[in-house]
């Protein structure tokens, strides 16, 4: 079964159980209320009868009838109620007749458990256990007693009959049939049954609609999940304004879908980048391999017999082997850098970039014979960062070689300064500059921008990509600019304001 069906059935079943339990409670609670209320009516009836006999000047005559003092004739004689410590039959008969009624039976029982008098005549009063009467003589009674069953069930109330000096004369029992009370209970039960049936029918009709509406966000999430699994990573669900569990589920799904979309986008970019990388690497490796293969073919066709041709072939192959070795070394370096091996905490130390620049560019290998190199520091001794000296030296060396390849001659100017929490290092040349469409790709792997001095530029095309990887591994950034003439590459690194411990 669907979740909606299960929830509907569960709710209807729970509602039925609660209604039945509530109806049973009301049925018995009403019975207790009715019995207690009727018992109080009987107790008030007995109290009223006693007041009529003792307070209002009425007395029992010899005929066992109630009469007032004014109604007694000159020769009338009042009946003594007690003779020899026991109530007389006539007095007992007078009391029960005063307390009885059309539907109420009154019985007076003496201390021995015998019925002394009962009223009305011809009615068999219900009887209780002797222990109940004994308890009543000692003042231990319950609000009411139920005796018999079905149509013979009766409600019984007991009262102890005592004299003014505290002598116990017996027990007065008032009783009446519970049929009227049971009918009232039955009518309530009928009303509860009809109401329960109506409510259950209404619940069966409305609950599936309400559950369907309540689970609508869950259904939308299910449909969106299926579409997401089918490849539609842009699928989202409408988030309800409520902050309940279904609203949380919708928001969690949208966040998950966005994360999946980002992951697949990154994966697609990575795969595209990997394909591009493999293609570029294959192309770069194919050139020296083709050259070496060509020279070997020449040697096989007889060039090895000619010392000059043999030496030329060997020189060409050595040059290509060095080029291929450099390319492989650059690829390994770039792989290590992108694996976050560069600038790791275990090799970091304070590095004075001014001193590192001066020491690196002083090497004759990074300048032409007539090349002029200027080093300018706006904040001497303050351009200090925390990093790997060898990797940072590689940054300066690659930038210097790149400027030498694209802008030989002229002046190469190195500048360093401190800007807030950053150290800024820039290299400006006086070469032909960089085309505007080449600037965004300048730091891509294997990208080589053509220049006026060299067409196209020599090298593996990995030098600036290595620079970017090293700088970013140190928490910095690198960018390039090319005004009307020349080009400027700027490196920004975090500044070390306090000496490292």
ABEGO torsion letter per residue (X at the ends): XBAAAAAAAAAAAAAAAAAAAAAAAAAAAAAAAAAAAAAAAAAAAAAAAAAAAAAAGBBBBAAGBBBBAAABBAABBBBBABBGGBBBAAAAAAAAAAABBAABBBBBBBAAGBBABBOBBGBBBBBBBAAAAAAAAAGBBBABBBBEBEAABBBBBBBBBBBAAGBBAEBBBBBBBAAAAAAAAAAAAAAAAAAAAAAAAAAAAAAAAAAAAAAAAAAAAAAAAAAAAAGBAABBBBBBABABAAAAAAAAAAAAAAAAAAAAAAAAAAAAAAAAAAAAAAAAAAAAAAAAAAAAAAAAAGAAABAAAAAAAAAAAAAAAAAAAAAAAAAAAAAAAAAGABGBAAABBBBBAAAAAAAAAABAAABBAABBBBBBBABBGABBBBBBAAAAAAAAAAAAAAAAAABBEEBBBBBBBBBEABBBBBBBBABAEBBAAAAAAAABBGBBBBBAABOBBBEAGAAAAAAAAAAAAAGBBBBBBBBABEBBBBBBBBBBABBBX
